């Protein structure tokens, strides 16, 4: 679960709606019947996502910066002959790109192995 004020608020409202309108949803032929067993889970997930969103200062993936931060941004720049680059950003971008590639390969492998068996 991630912390986000906006997402948590909407999820919390949906959980409140499901808990308070349970009888009406059961009586009607609503597709929301499928979400009723998880209504308390959705309610608490929304509450704690909202709470953690305040701690992370994040609203719908937009950083708010309400409380500030205690970290300072330190860039370590390695200077070579004619080349300047931020070493940590370079390494992080490299790893993210290749880790995403290997995750996709692994998901493709699992899909082929378990979903596409010959019968």
C-alpha positions in Angstrom: 0.0 0.0 0.0 1.3 3.4 -0.8 0.6 6.7 0.8 -1.3 9.3 -1.2 -3.8 11.8 0.1 -6.0 11.9 -2.9 -6.1 8.2 -3.6 -6.6 7.4 0.0 -9.4 9.9 0.3 -11.4 8.4 -2.6 -10.8 4.9 -1.4 -11.9 5.8 2.1 -15.1 7.4 0.7 -15.8 4.3 -1.3 -15.3 2.1 1.8 -17.6 4.4 3.8 -20.2 4.1 1.0 -20.0 0.3 0.9 -20.3 0.0 4.7 -23.3 2.4 5.1 -25.2 1.3 2.0 -24.7 -2.5 2.5 -28.3 -3.4 2.7 -29.4 -1.4 -0.3 -26.6 -2.9 -2.4 -27.6 -6.4 -1.4 -31.2 -5.8 -2.3 -30.4 -4.3 -5.7 -28.7 -6.0 -8.6 -25.7 -3.8 -8.3 -22.2 -4.9 -9.5 -20.9 -3.5 -6.2 -22.1 -6.8 -4.5 -18.7 -8.2 -5.4 -16.9 -5.5 -3.4 -19.0 -6.0 -0.2 -16.9 -8.8 1.4 -13.9 -6.4 1.2 -15.7 -3.3 2.4 -13.8 -3.0 5.7 -10.5 -3.7 3.9 -11.1 -0.9 1.5 -12.2 1.4 4.3 -9.0 0.9 6.3 -6.7 0.8 3.2 -8.2 4.2 2.3 -7.7 5.6 5.8 -4.1 4.5 6.1 -3.2 5.6 2.5 -4.7 9.0 3.4 -2.7 9.1 6.7 0.5 8.0 5.1 0.0 10.5 2.3 0.2 13.3 4.8 3.4 11.9 6.1 4.8 11.5 2.6 3.5 14.9 1.5 2.0 13.4 -1.6 -1.4 14.3 -3.3 -2.2 12.3 -6.5 1.5 11.8 -7.1 2.2 15.5 -6.8 4.7 16.3 -4.0 3.2 19.0 -1.7 6.2 20.0 0.5 3.9 21.1 3.4 6.2 19.9 6.2 9.5 20.3 4.5 12.3 17.7 4.7 15.2 16.9 7.0 17.3 15.6 4.1 19.7 17.6 2.0 20.2 17.0 -1.7 23.8 16.1 -2.2 25.0 15.5 -5.7 28.3 13.7 -6.1 29.8 14.7 -9.4 32.7 12.8 -10.8 34.8 14.8 -13.2 36.8 13.1 -15.9 38.6 14.7 -18.7 35.8 16.4 -20.7 33.0 14.4 -19.0 30.8 15.5 -16.1 27.9 13.3 -14.9 26.1 12.5 -11.8 27.2 9.0 -10.9 24.3 8.0 -8.7 21.6 9.2 -11.2 23.4 7.3 -14.0 23.6 4.1 -11.9 19.9 4.3 -10.8 18.6 5.0 -14.3 20.7 2.1 -15.6 19.5 -0.3 -12.9 15.8 0.8 -13.2 15.8 0.2 -17.0 17.4 -3.2 -16.8 15.4 -4.4 -13.7 12.2 -3.4 -15.5 13.4 -5.4 -18.5 14.0 -8.5 -16.4 10.7 -8.1 -14.6 8.9 -8.1 -17.9 10.8 -11.2 -19.1 10.0 -13.0 -15.8 6.3 -12.1 -16.1 6.3 -13.2 -19.7 7.9 -16.5 -18.7 5.3 -17.1 -15.9 2.5 -16.3 -18.3 3.8 -18.8 -20.9 4.5 -21.4 -18.3 1.2 -21.4 -16.3 -1.4 -19.8 -18.6 -0.6 -21.2 -22.0 -0.1 -24.9 -21.4 -1.1 -27.3 -24.1 -4.1 -29.5 -23.1 
